[in-house]
Amino acid sequence: MSIALSIVEAVDAKARQEGAGAISEITLVVGRLVGIEPEALRFCFPAAAKGSLAEDASLVIDEREGRGVCSSCGAGFPVLFYLAECPECRSLAVQVVSGNEFLIESITIEEGE
C-alpha cells in the first residue's frame, strides 16, 4: 500500500503542477527482481488513488523479465535472482541487465477547467 500511495502522491503532484483536471492513465515499469508484486499493486491502487486526480485512472504495469549477461562468455539468459549462474559456462560472473527497474514511465492527464 505504501508503494501505491507514493506513486499516487508523485503523479498527483506532477499533474497539478501541469494544471491537469484529472489523470486518466499511469504506466509503470516493474522489473521482476525488485520484489514488488504487480497484482498487489493493482489491488491497492484504487484505495490509494481515492480523492486524488488519479482516482479514475487506469494503471498499466509493464512487467520486465530479469535478464543477465555472463561476463565470462557473453551469454544472455533469464534470471530469477540477482545471484545467478551462467547456464553456458557455469560462471558466477553474471551482470543483471534488466528486471531491476521500477519507475513511472508515463502519466496521461486531462486538461483542467
C-alpha positions as CSV (number, residue, x, y, z in Angstrom):
1,M,0.0,0.0,0.0
2,S,2.8,2.4,0.8
3,I,4.2,2.0,-2.7
4,A,0.8,2.7,-4.3
5,L,0.4,5.8,-2.1
6,S,3.9,7.0,-3.1
7,I,3.0,6.6,-6.8
8,V,-0.3,8.4,-6.4
9,E,1.4,11.2,-4.5
10,A,4.1,11.7,-7.2
11,V,1.7,11.6,-10.2
12,D,-0.9,13.8,-8.4
13,A,1.8,16.4,-7.7
14,K,3.1,16.4,-11.2
15,A,-0.4,16.6,-12.7
16,R,-1.4,19.5,-10.5
17,Q,1.9,21.3,-11.5
18,E,0.8,20.9,-15.1
19,G,-2.7,22.2,-14.4
20,A,-4.4,18.9,-15.1
21,G,-8.0,18.3,-14.1
22,A,-7.6,14.5,-13.9
23,I,-5.2,11.7,-14.6
24,S,-6.6,9.0,-17.0
25,E,-3.7,6.6,-17.1
26,I,-0.5,5.7,-15.3
27,T,2.1,3.4,-16.8
28,L,4.7,1.8,-14.6
29,V,7.7,-0.3,-15.4
30,V,8.2,-3.0,-12.8
31,G,11.1,-5.5,-13.0
32,R,10.5,-8.9,-11.6
33,L,13.6,-8.7,-9.5
34,V,12.6,-5.6,-7.4
35,G,10.3,-7.6,-5.1
36,I,7.1,-5.7,-5.9
37,E,4.0,-7.9,-6.7
38,P,2.1,-6.2,-9.6
39,E,-1.2,-7.9,-8.6
40,A,-0.8,-6.4,-5.0
41,L,-0.1,-3.0,-6.5
42,R,-3.2,-3.3,-8.8
43,F,-5.3,-4.3,-5.7
44,C,-4.1,-1.4,-3.6
45,F,-4.1,1.3,-6.3
46,P,-7.9,2.2,-6.2
47,A,-7.8,2.8,-2.4
48,A,-4.5,4.8,-2.7
49,A,-5.9,6.9,-5.5
50,K,-9.2,7.8,-3.8
51,G,-9.6,11.6,-3.6
52,S,-6.7,12.3,-5.9
53,L,-6.5,13.3,-9.5
54,A,-5.7,9.7,-10.2
55,E,-9.0,8.4,-8.7
56,D,-10.4,7.2,-12.0
57,A,-7.1,6.4,-13.7
58,S,-6.2,3.1,-15.2
59,L,-3.0,1.5,-14.0
60,V,-0.9,-0.1,-16.7
61,I,2.1,-2.2,-15.5
62,D,4.8,-3.3,-17.9
63,E,6.5,-6.2,-16.2
64,R,10.1,-6.7,-17.1
65,E,11.8,-10.1,-17.0
66,G,15.1,-10.5,-15.2
67,R,17.9,-10.9,-17.6
68,G,21.6,-11.5,-17.1
69,V,24.7,-11.4,-19.2
70,C,27.7,-13.6,-18.3
71,S,30.9,-11.5,-18.0
72,S,33.0,-14.6,-18.9
73,C,31.4,-16.0,-22.0
74,G,28.9,-13.2,-23.0
75,A,25.8,-15.5,-22.9
76,G,22.5,-13.7,-22.2
77,F,19.7,-15.5,-20.3
78,P,16.8,-15.1,-17.9
79,V,17.5,-14.7,-14.2
80,L,15.2,-15.1,-11.2
81,F,17.6,-13.6,-8.6
82,Y,20.5,-11.2,-8.5
83,L,22.9,-14.0,-7.9
84,A,22.9,-16.3,-10.9
85,E,25.0,-18.9,-12.6
86,C,25.6,-18.8,-16.4
87,P,23.9,-21.8,-18.0
88,E,26.6,-22.0,-20.6
89,C,29.9,-21.8,-18.7
90,R,28.7,-22.1,-15.1
91,S,30.4,-18.8,-14.2
92,L,29.0,-16.7,-11.3
93,A,30.3,-13.5,-13.0
94,V,26.8,-12.5,-14.2
95,Q,25.7,-8.9,-14.6
96,V,21.9,-8.3,-14.2
97,V,20.9,-6.1,-17.2
98,S,17.1,-5.9,-16.7
99,G,14.4,-6.8,-14.3
100,N,15.6,-4.3,-11.6
101,E,13.5,-1.4,-13.0
102,F,10.8,0.4,-11.0
103,L,9.7,3.7,-12.5
104,I,6.7,5.7,-13.5
105,E,7.1,5.6,-17.3
106,S,4.2,8.0,-18.2
107,I,1.0,9.6,-17.0
108,T,-1.8,10.7,-19.2
109,I,-3.5,13.8,-17.9
110,E,-6.8,15.5,-18.9
111,E,-7.0,19.3,-19.0
112,G,-8.3,21.2,-16.0
113,E,-11.1,23.7,-16.2
